[in-house]
């Protein structure tokens, strides 16, 4: 993922996965600094998008192994 479009697509895909498969995590999406910037005109660039993607990925990596349904075992 190097282009802004690729990152946006990956972020959308991961966000939809979280909302569909782990809706209990949706509250963290709303609270993330990227979704609520602390400045009036935030600068969104490749680095910002990569950081946001990695934040989403981190949430899933930490949550999923500890919350697997019994039916999945």
Buried (B, 14 or more C-beta within 10 A) or exposed (E): BEEEEEBBEBBEEBBEEBEEEBEEBEEBBEEEEBEEEEEEEEEBEEEBBBEBBEBBEEBBEEBEEEEEEEEEE
